[in-house]
Amino acid sequence: MNNQARNQTWTRFAGLLTVMVGGLVLAGWAIDIDVLKSIRPGWVSMKANAALAFVLTGLALLLPARLALLCGLLSGLLGLLTLNEYDFGWDPGIDQWLYSEASGAVGTSHPGRMAPDTALCFVLLAAGSGIAGVSRNLRRASVARAILGLLETALALTVLAANFTLAIDGWWGVTSMAVPTAVVFAALGAAVVLGSWQDALGSRLTPFSRHLWQMLACVGALAVAFTLYVRSEQQMIRAHELRHRSYLLADELRQSGDDLTRMVRTYAATGQLVFKQRFQYILDIRDGKRQRPENYSRPYLDLWLPGGPAPRPDSPQVTPLLELMRQAGFSQEEFDKLAEAKANSDALTIPEFEAMKLVESVGPLAEANRRRSLRMLYSDPIASCSGPTGRTRCMTRRAPLRTRPGCPRLIAMRFVRRTPSECSDSEPDRQPGLS
């Protein structure tokens, strides 16, 4: 098989693959199967109009010249109309023409509307098909189509690199190109470039083609390896950030327990109302009933003198501590243990409120009641679950999130030994105080 026949085979294969992908995505929209629309949960879905444009583009590589030109121009028209929607705010109704998409979809600024870079790729492919279909100079038309194919391929590869390394959710806040869309565009572009160069250079492409595509294959392999490496590094960074965040939240639960004990004991000893108010203040922040101070994980109540101003202003965030833990990605087992720890801490507030009521009593028994409240707070069973170390003994143990799942691939790509700081096989450190 000569190079020209081989290139035609690859072009037809790319066209068939594109038609199949577009058809599967349209079927996914028709019967509402998410895996056919976005491959993985949390990924941007390929829009229905983009899938239709892929079917038309694939047919343009399979059908005879005139039908191919018609299909290519129709796919380009869809892309051009979409670009006009973004540029001028004009809505011809093509976004929800085939199937409707609910608002709030992942990486989607306008429901049902393909990404602007997706639309631009369809326009580039259609322009190449149009030039090749109407131009009388085959060589110039093939060179122009190859250049447009290179631009389309470069754009698709850029989107892939951005998705897997930079984690960009759309350019300028608009809809993102789906990962399967970018993969199909890269394959289409490679087929178009290969076929166009063959048409432009003819027999002179024989040695050139072999070396060119070998070089491109090596560059592509290096690009894929580098992309996976950078993605693994970023996953490791995010895992460490999540681990640190989870540590701060778990430590906040411990610290709030110590602060509650300190406030109730100080109120019982001094009778100053400010310490009772701060006792309730801690509970309200922990239960999401009032705004959280800025940088609440740093020393706060220790710096707040009676009668003085708050060390830092409040933030607009009003969220219960357990909800913050849930948002931080704790596993269900970890979250259940922390919820149990908070419930144990909350249970201690019942006798502590009773002790504070004794402090507030008046009359001849006031002093006796105050001493009784102190005995309650410093004797079993409250004392066994109070104080800087005792209260947290009534909380359950919680191990921090591991960062090991992403390590083997990262270490393999670094070609270095596993280091204790990153991928220790030993048991991870426990949170201080949560023993």
GIZIBEL-V453698 format. One record per residue. RES is the residue in one small letter. BURIAL is I if it has 24 or more other ideal C-beta (glycine too) atoms within 12 Angstrom, else O. D_FIRST is the distance of its C-alpha to the first C-alpha in Angstrom with 2 decimals. Layout:
BEGIN
res:RES burial:BURIAL d_first:D_FIRST
res:RES burial:BURIAL d_first:D_FIRST
END
This chain:
BEGIN
res:m burial:O d_first:0.00
res:n burial:O d_first:3.84
res:n burial:I d_first:6.76
res:q burial:O d_first:8.23
res:a burial:O d_first:6.21
res:r burial:O d_first:6.40
res:n burial:I d_first:9.96
res:q burial:O d_first:10.80
res:t burial:O d_first:10.16
res:w burial:I d_first:12.43
res:t burial:I d_first:14.81
res:r burial:I d_first:15.28
res:f burial:O d_first:15.77
res:a burial:I d_first:18.32
res:g burial:I d_first:19.98
res:l burial:I d_first:20.34
res:l burial:I d_first:21.72
res:t burial:I d_first:24.12
res:v burial:I d_first:25.39
res:m burial:I d_first:26.00
res:v burial:I d_first:27.85
res:g burial:I d_first:29.92
res:g burial:I d_first:30.75
res:l burial:I d_first:31.85
res:v burial:I d_first:34.04
res:l burial:I d_first:35.60
res:a burial:O d_first:36.31
res:g burial:I d_first:37.90
res:w burial:I d_first:40.16
res:a burial:O d_first:41.01
res:i burial:O d_first:42.16
res:d burial:O d_first:43.13
res:i burial:O d_first:41.01
res:d burial:O d_first:41.03
res:v burial:O d_first:38.16
res:l burial:I d_first:35.80
res:k burial:I d_first:37.25
res:s burial:I d_first:37.48
res:i burial:I d_first:35.93
res:r burial:O d_first:38.99
res:p burial:O d_first:42.69
res:g burial:O d_first:43.85
res:w burial:I d_first:40.54
res:v burial:I d_first:40.34
res:s burial:I d_first:39.07
res:m burial:I d_first:36.38
res:k burial:I d_first:38.44
res:a burial:I d_first:38.02
res:n burial:I d_first:37.48
res:a burial:I d_first:34.75
res:a burial:I d_first:33.04
res:l burial:I d_first:33.36
res:a burial:I d_first:31.90
res:f burial:I d_first:28.88
res:v burial:I d_first:28.40
res:l burial:I d_first:28.66
res:t burial:I d_first:26.27
res:g burial:I d_first:23.62
res:l burial:I d_first:24.17
res:a burial:I d_first:23.75
res:l burial:I d_first:20.09
res:l burial:I d_first:19.64
res:l burial:O d_first:22.03
res:p burial:O d_first:22.16
res:a burial:O d_first:23.42
res:r burial:O d_first:27.17
res:l burial:O d_first:27.25
res:a burial:I d_first:24.95
res:l burial:I d_first:27.42
res:l burial:O d_first:30.33
res:c burial:I d_first:29.11
res:g burial:I d_first:28.32
res:l burial:I d_first:31.76
res:l burial:I d_first:33.52
res:s burial:I d_first:32.15
res:g burial:I d_first:33.21
res:l burial:I d_first:36.59
res:l burial:I d_first:37.15
res:g burial:I d_first:36.50
res:l burial:I d_first:38.74
res:l burial:I d_first:41.53
res:t burial:I d_first:41.41
res:l burial:I d_first:41.75
res:n burial:O d_first:44.71
res:e burial:I d_first:46.23
res:y burial:I d_first:46.20
res:d burial:O d_first:47.35
res:f burial:O d_first:50.05
res:g burial:O d_first:50.94
res:w burial:O d_first:50.13
res:d burial:O d_first:49.28
res:p burial:O d_first:47.78
res:g burial:O d_first:47.52
res:i burial:I d_first:43.76
res:d burial:I d_first:44.12
res:q burial:O d_first:45.68
res:w burial:O d_first:44.40
res:l burial:I d_first:42.21
res:y burial:I d_first:43.84
res:s burial:O d_first:46.73
res:e burial:I d_first:46.70
res:a burial:O d_first:49.93
res:s burial:O d_first:51.13
res:g burial:O d_first:50.94
res:a burial:I d_first:47.33
res:v burial:I d_first:45.75
res:g burial:I d_first:44.66
res:t burial:I d_first:45.43
res:s burial:I d_first:47.89
res:h burial:I d_first:47.63
res:p burial:O d_first:46.94
res:g burial:I d_first:43.80
res:r burial:I d_first:42.71
res:m burial:I d_first:39.34
res:a burial:I d_first:39.52
res:p burial:I d_first:39.73
res:d burial:I d_first:36.71
res:t burial:I d_first:34.76
res:a burial:I d_first:36.01
res:l burial:I d_first:35.12
res:c burial:I d_first:31.48
res:f burial:I d_first:31.29
res:v burial:I d_first:32.96
res:l burial:I d_first:30.52
res:l burial:I d_first:27.46
res:a burial:I d_first:29.30
res:a burial:I d_first:30.31
res:g burial:I d_first:26.76
res:s burial:I d_first:25.77
res:g burial:I d_first:28.94
res:i burial:I d_first:28.43
res:a burial:I d_first:24.89
res:g burial:I d_first:26.28
res:v burial:O d_first:29.37
res:s burial:O d_first:28.70
res:r burial:O d_first:28.26
res:n burial:O d_first:26.91
res:l burial:O d_first:23.26
res:r burial:O d_first:22.98
res:r burial:O d_first:26.20
res:a burial:I d_first:25.43
res:s burial:I d_first:22.11
res:v burial:I d_first:24.01
res:a burial:I d_first:26.76
res:r burial:I d_first:24.53
res:a burial:I d_first:22.88
res:i burial:I d_first:26.44
res:l burial:I d_first:27.66
res:g burial:I d_first:24.78
res:l burial:I d_first:25.72
res:l burial:I d_first:29.33
res:e burial:I d_first:28.59
res:t burial:I d_first:26.58
res:a burial:I d_first:29.39
res:l burial:I d_first:31.97
res:a burial:I d_first:30.33
res:l burial:I d_first:30.04
res:t burial:I d_first:33.63
res:v burial:I d_first:34.84
res:l burial:I d_first:33.19
res:a burial:I d_first:34.82
res:a burial:I d_first:38.10
res:n burial:I d_first:38.10
res:f burial:I d_first:37.48
res:t burial:I d_first:39.49
res:l burial:O d_first:42.07
res:a burial:O d_first:42.65
res:i burial:O d_first:43.10
res:d burial:O d_first:44.17
res:g burial:I d_first:43.07
res:w burial:O d_first:43.58
res:w burial:O d_first:47.20
res:g burial:O d_first:48.09
res:v burial:I d_first:45.86
res:t burial:I d_first:43.30
res:s burial:I d_first:40.62
res:m burial:I d_first:36.90
res:a burial:I d_first:35.95
res:v burial:I d_first:33.73
res:p burial:I d_first:31.18
res:t burial:I d_first:31.17
res:a burial:I d_first:30.38
res:v burial:I d_first:27.53
res:v burial:I d_first:25.90
res:f burial:I d_first:26.54
res:a burial:I d_first:24.90
res:a burial:I d_first:21.67
res:l burial:I d_first:21.90
res:g burial:I d_first:22.67
res:a burial:I d_first:19.75
res:a burial:I d_first:17.34
res:v burial:I d_first:19.37
res:v burial:I d_first:19.52
res:l burial:I d_first:15.82
res:g burial:I d_first:15.18
res:s burial:I d_first:18.32
res:w burial:I d_first:17.68
res:q burial:I d_first:14.38
res:d burial:I d_first:16.54
res:a burial:I d_first:19.36
res:l burial:I d_first:17.97
res:g burial:O d_first:15.05
res:s burial:O d_first:13.77
res:r burial:O d_first:16.48
res:l burial:I d_first:14.82
res:t burial:O d_first:12.26
res:p burial:O d_first:14.91
res:f burial:O d_first:16.98
res:s burial:I d_first:14.59
res:r burial:O d_first:14.02
res:h burial:O d_first:17.80
res:l burial:O d_first:18.81
res:w burial:I d_first:17.18
res:q burial:O d_first:18.37
res:m burial:O d_first:21.76
res:l burial:O d_first:21.76
res:a burial:O d_first:20.93
res:c burial:O d_first:23.88
res:v burial:O d_first:26.11
res:g burial:O d_first:25.32
res:a burial:O d_first:26.16
res:l burial:O d_first:29.35
res:a burial:O d_first:30.23
res:v burial:O d_first:29.92
res:a burial:O d_first:32.02
res:f burial:O d_first:34.57
res:t burial:I d_first:34.80
res:l burial:I d_first:35.48
res:y burial:I d_first:38.00
res:v burial:I d_first:39.86
res:r burial:I d_first:39.92
res:s burial:I d_first:41.34
res:e burial:I d_first:43.94
res:q burial:O d_first:44.97
res:q burial:I d_first:45.22
res:m burial:I d_first:47.46
res:i burial:O d_first:49.57
res:r burial:O d_first:49.98
res:a burial:I d_first:50.92
res:h burial:I d_first:53.57
res:e burial:O d_first:54.87
res:l burial:I d_first:55.12
res:r burial:I d_first:56.88
res:h burial:O d_first:59.34
res:r burial:O d_first:59.90
res:s burial:I d_first:60.58
res:y burial:I d_first:62.97
res:l burial:I d_first:64.90
res:l burial:I d_first:65.25
res:a burial:I d_first:66.36
res:d burial:I d_first:68.75
res:e burial:I d_first:70.10
res:l burial:I d_first:71.08
res:r burial:I d_first:72.89
res:q burial:I d_first:74.52
res:s burial:I d_first:75.71
res:g burial:I d_first:77.39
res:d burial:I d_first:79.21
res:d burial:I d_first:80.24
res:l burial:I d_first:81.62
res:t burial:I d_first:83.73
res:r burial:I d_first:85.00
res:m burial:I d_first:85.93
res:v burial:I d_first:87.82
res:r burial:I d_first:89.74
res:t burial:I d_first:90.64
res:y burial:I d_first:91.84
res:a burial:I d_first:93.94
res:a burial:O d_first:95.47
res:t burial:O d_first:96.16
res:g burial:O d_first:96.30
res:q burial:O d_first:94.47
res:l burial:O d_first:92.69
res:v burial:O d_first:89.80
res:f burial:I d_first:88.41
res:k burial:I d_first:88.45
res:q burial:O d_first:86.65
res:r burial:I d_first:83.96
res:f burial:I d_first:83.65
res:q burial:I d_first:82.79
res:y burial:I d_first:80.62
res:i burial:I d_first:78.39
res:l burial:I d_first:78.08
res:d burial:O d_first:77.23
res:i burial:I d_first:74.42
res:r burial:I d_first:73.01
res:d burial:O d_first:73.20
res:g burial:O d_first:71.74
res:k burial:O d_first:75.03
res:r burial:O d_first:75.26
res:q burial:O d_first:73.13
res:r burial:I d_first:71.76
res:p burial:I d_first:72.91
res:e burial:O d_first:70.38
res:n burial:O d_first:69.02
res:y burial:I d_first:70.94
res:s burial:I d_first:69.39
res:r burial:O d_first:71.38
res:p burial:O d_first:75.17
res:y burial:I d_first:76.88
res:l burial:I d_first:79.98
res:d burial:O d_first:81.19
res:l burial:O d_first:81.44
res:w burial:O d_first:83.14
res:l burial:O d_first:86.89
res:p burial:O d_first:89.35
res:g burial:O d_first:90.21
res:g burial:O d_first:87.57
res:p burial:O d_first:84.44
res:a burial:O d_first:81.08
res:p burial:O d_first:79.06
res:r burial:O d_first:76.03
res:p burial:O d_first:75.53
res:d burial:O d_first:73.94
res:s burial:O d_first:70.31
res:p burial:O d_first:69.36
res:q burial:O d_first:67.69
res:v burial:O d_first:69.57
res:t burial:O d_first:67.53
res:p burial:I d_first:68.79
res:l burial:I d_first:67.88
res:l burial:I d_first:66.23
res:e burial:O d_first:64.00
res:l burial:I d_first:62.95
res:m burial:I d_first:62.10
res:r burial:O d_first:60.04
res:q burial:O d_first:58.13
res:a burial:I d_first:57.57
res:g burial:O d_first:55.32
res:f burial:I d_first:57.69
res:s burial:O d_first:56.57
res:q burial:O d_first:58.68
res:e burial:O d_first:60.44
res:e burial:I d_first:61.29
res:f burial:I d_first:62.40
res:d burial:O d_first:64.62
res:k burial:I d_first:66.32
res:l burial:I d_first:66.95
res:a burial:I d_first:68.26
res:e burial:O d_first:70.58
res:a burial:I d_first:71.70
res:k burial:I d_first:72.54
res:a burial:O d_first:74.36
res:n burial:I d_first:76.44
res:s burial:I d_first:77.26
res:d burial:I d_first:78.20
res:a burial:O d_first:80.44
res:l burial:I d_first:82.45
res:t burial:I d_first:83.36
res:i burial:O d_first:85.57
res:p burial:I d_first:88.27
res:e burial:I d_first:87.79
res:f burial:I d_first:88.67
res:e burial:O d_first:91.68
res:a burial:I d_first:92.72
res:m burial:I d_first:92.49
res:k burial:O d_first:94.71
res:l burial:I d_first:97.33
res:v burial:I d_first:97.23
res:e burial:O d_first:97.91
res:s burial:O d_first:101.00
res:v burial:O d_first:104.38
res:g burial:O d_first:107.96
res:p burial:O d_first:109.72
res:l burial:O d_first:106.77
res:a burial:O d_first:104.24
res:e burial:O d_first:104.43
res:a burial:O d_first:104.30
res:n burial:I d_first:101.25
res:r burial:I d_first:99.51
res:r burial:O d_first:100.15
res:r burial:O d_first:98.97
res:s burial:I d_first:95.68
res:l burial:I d_first:95.16
res:r burial:O d_first:95.82
res:m burial:I d_first:93.26
res:l burial:I d_first:90.61
res:y burial:O d_first:91.32
res:s burial:O d_first:91.94
res:d burial:O d_first:89.84
res:p burial:O d_first:87.81
res:i burial:I d_first:86.90
res:a burial:I d_first:87.17
res:s burial:O d_first:84.76
res:c burial:I d_first:82.11
res:s burial:I d_first:83.22
res:g burial:I d_first:83.22
res:p burial:O d_first:80.58
res:t burial:O d_first:79.37
res:g burial:I d_first:80.95
res:r burial:I d_first:79.52
res:t burial:I d_first:75.98
res:r burial:I d_first:76.67
res:c burial:I d_first:76.88
res:m burial:I d_first:73.34
res:t burial:I d_first:70.49
res:r burial:I d_first:68.06
res:r burial:I d_first:64.74
res:a burial:I d_first:61.91
res:p burial:I d_first:59.81
res:l burial:I d_first:56.23
res:r burial:I d_first:53.87
res:t burial:I d_first:51.11
res:r burial:I d_first:49.35
res:p burial:O d_first:46.48
res:g burial:I d_first:44.53
res:c burial:I d_first:45.41
res:p burial:O d_first:42.99
res:r burial:O d_first:39.87
res:l burial:I d_first:41.77
res:i burial:O d_first:43.11
res:a burial:O d_first:39.77
res:m burial:O d_first:38.33
res:r burial:O d_first:41.39
res:f burial:O d_first:41.20
res:v burial:O d_first:44.98
res:r burial:O d_first:47.53
res:r burial:O d_first:48.82
res:t burial:O d_first:51.97
res:p burial:O d_first:55.07
res:s burial:O d_first:55.30
res:e burial:I d_first:51.96
res:c burial:I d_first:51.01
res:s burial:O d_first:54.13
res:d burial:O d_first:54.11
res:s burial:O d_first:57.84
res:e burial:O d_first:59.61
res:p burial:I d_first:59.52
res:d burial:O d_first:62.78
res:r burial:O d_first:65.05
res:q burial:I d_first:66.39
res:p burial:O d_first:69.77
res:g burial:I d_first:72.60
res:l burial:I d_first:70.57
res:s burial:O d_first:71.70
END
